[in-house]
Amino acid sequence: MTIVGGKMALNQVYSIAETQEKGVYKLLINMTDAIKETYDCHYISRPDDTFGLNPTIRQWMADNPGFMIRPYQPPIADETRAAMPPLSARQLRLALVSIGFSQTQVAAVIEALPTSVREAAQIEWEYATTFKRTHTLVSTVGAALGISDEQIDTMWVAALEF
């Protein structure tokens, strides 16, 4: 099944899932783009979007009312953390200070790590310019300082403003 929408074509719909936003769906489709390349991709479809393949997708959905639409599933904590923007080293250090932890405490945690990982952790802490929320050093230092994953998440979001 290929449905042409403008210069693009919707070749197949594999799945449709509701999103947190009413009337907005995330689809996994096979499409052919304007330069005639064909591939699988995710497509976000909004009710009033008239751009790209969206009108074709909405028509396909209207023509196939029996197609299963998976209900919205909130992301699990690991997915949410993986999607968090990275922090600069400055932001991370300021965030730790803002919740009461000194650079000396962090250095002591790193110094207490097993020899097999200590040197790499020291290099990461001293020379990395950015940190991802899912980096093992973040969870290792947090756990050693008694900071829960949820507290790190809260700190991380606040640190984006520093």
C-alpha positions, 0 to 999 in steps of 0.5 A: 500500500503506497499513498502519495501525499505531495512528493512524499509517500506513505508506504506502510503503517506499522504501529500507532500510539497515543501520546500524552497530548490529546489527539497527537499520535506517534507512528512507526511508518515506512515512507518515501521522501521527496528525494525518493529515499525509502525508510522506516521512521517515527512520525508525530501526527498532530490533528491540525498539521497540514505539513509533510505526510500528516494529511496523508497519515490522518486520511489513512487513519480515518480510512482504517478505523480498526487499526489498533492504537496503543494507549499512552504509556508514560516513559519509565525513569530510565527513558526520562533520564536518557532524554534529559539535556546534558549539563556543563561541568559548571552547571553540575558542580554548582548544582551539587553545591546548591544542595549542600555538597562541596567539591572536596566531598566529591573528590573524596568519593572519587578517591575512595573508588576502586583502583580499577575505575578511580583514574578514569573517574578522576579524568572524567570529573576533572576534564569532561566539559559536559555530563549526561544524566545517565553517565555512571559517574553521576550515579556513582557519586550521587549514591556515595553522597546519599543522593537518590536518583529522584533527587538527582533528577530534581537537581538536574532540572534545576541545574539547567537554569544555572 
